Each structure stands twice: as C-alpha cells, then as structure tokens.
Amino acid sequence: MVESITINEEQSNNRLDKFLNECYMDLSRNHIKNCIKDGKILVNNNKVKAGYSLKNGDIVSILDIEPKEIDIAAQDIPLDILYEDGDVLVVNKPKDMVVHPAPGHYDNTLVNAIMYYCKEDLSGINGEIRPGIVHRIDKDTTGSLIVCKNDKAHNYIAEQIKEHSILRQYIGICVGHFNTPEGVVDKPVGRSSSDRKKMCVNAKNSKEACTFYRVISQNDKYSLVEFTLKTGRTHQIRVHMSSINHPLLGDEVYGTKKFAKSICGVNLMGQCLHAKTIGFNLPSTKEFVKIEAPLPEYMETLIDKLELKQSQNGRT
C-alpha cells in the first residue's frame, strides 16, 4: 500500500532522510537511506538522494519500507552473556565467530546463536541478515557486543553510537616498542581503491576516524596496548596501528608481510584484539552501565609468555 505525504511550508528545507526518520521513529536512518536508494521512497514520483532538500508542495511517496522477514536458522550455540535485561544483552564474542550471516558464513554466526537464545525477542530494523545487531566486531576479534531485543532499544543504542557517547575500549598486542606511552591516531579511514576488502587511511570517500591508545606494558618486540575509540569505523584499530608501524600481532591483512601464525606455542588465529569494555545508557532506565569482558585465555597466555607484565608507565 502506497502512503503519500505532501510537504508543507514548515516541513520544507528538511533533508528527506531526516524528515522520514522523524516520521518513522521505529526505523533506523540507515534502513530509510537504503529504501530511498532502492527507489522505495520517491519525491514527485522521481527517485532522489537521501540528502534531497524538501520543498513546499513536494509529494513524498512511501512504497515499501517495512523490513523483510528474516530467513536464518536459529542454532543452539553456547553464548557467554555478560549482561541482560528486557531491552538488550551484552555477549562476549569468541574468536573465529562471524557476527552476522554473509556469503560463505550462513550458519554458526552470532546471529544464529542469538536467534535461538532470544526466540522472537530481537530488533528487526536492520532487515534480513542482522536481527538484533546494532554494531559489530571482526571475526577474529573477541569481546563485548551489544544485542538489541526490540526496535526502540536498537534506535536508542544506534543514536548513542552515532553521537560517539558509547564507551568502547579494547586491549591488543602490537608489534614493536612505542616511543611514547600514549597518543592518538586521528586519520580518516575509507575503503581501499586497490582492494575492496581492505580499508586504509586517507582514502577517497573516507570518514573521520580517531583512536586513542595507551601502552600498558612493553618490551623490545611487543606492546600490550589499550585503545579507546572516538569513532567506530570498519577495521579502525587495525588500520590505525598499521599506519604508525605498530600492527596488531597476528593481523594477516594489515600486518607485516611475514608474520607468525603461532608464537610461543600459542595459535594466533588472526589479530590479537579484544573488546574489553563497553559502556552505554540503558534504553529503559537511561542508567549508564559499563560492562567488562574478561580477556580470552589465549591472550592471557600470550601476555604471560611474552612477558608483558603490567606497569604504571607503560614500560617494563
């Protein structure tokens, strides 16, 4: 069924996507943008861009914006749940687990697991393949991840992510010795023009990306580092650390050409990176909570074997 909205003088000069986001508060802005891009929302029967500036008398036609029903198998996969209430849960994602289904990974993902655990209680505004998922971490990155049980919670958490008000801290093991105990990498990140599967700094169509780092401890070869994100771009920490010649240990994509798949008898299985802390305001009570995900066993073992004992000044 087609719904039409005639823009009045008061509504004019608004961006199309922002106007519709206010009209349909249960839908995410990204979902609305995708509907505009796909021609499911028209202005004066014409396909326009999400940033189109509305004019007095414009007729906005909404053809089909309801999220599609998902068709993903629920799987009984154990979950390490760090926090749960009626709106959200925070899970501790293990290494080598993909967050949501994608070509080549249609089962054994976090989405398959949470669909089994939550049954019908998941947000659906991300469409077909990402129920409940409001943000993500890479397959080989471990740690805390928020899952939303309803669309209201999804929108509330997504808004905090957009405003950079969510606390996200990671722990990683980097290659090399840092000259300074702390610093910031403020370099835009975008998709590589030479390899669409990779991200890089100073790319065309890049977005602001800012990573704060603090060396917890280090020796001549390796450093245990805490990262605090201001933004959350794809592969941000991995790209930023590589850009300053301190790639994450085990990173097959952004690390050195010659890297060990195991060290000190520990199988790395990708980058040594853990989403340790996530802090956010709860959707219902607006209370700020900070959730800690314990370090995975492999990282604890590496810290011990690489002799990266914690020190107050970041030096051993």
Secondary structure, DSSP 8 states (H G I E B T S, - for coil): --EEEE--TTTTTSBHHHHHHHH-TTS-HHHHHHHHHTTSEEETTB---TT-B--TT-EEEE---S--------------EEEE-SSEEEEEE-TT--SS-BTTB-SSSHHHHHHHHHTT-S--TT-SS-TTBSS---TT-EEEEEEESSHHHHHHHHHHHHTT-SEEEEEEEEES--SSSEEEEE--EEE-SS-TT-EEET-TT-B--EEEEEEEEE-SSEEEEEEEESS--TTHHHHHHHHTT--BTT-TTTS-SS--SEETTEE--S--EEEEEEEEE-TTT--EEEEE----HHHHHHHHHTT----TTS--
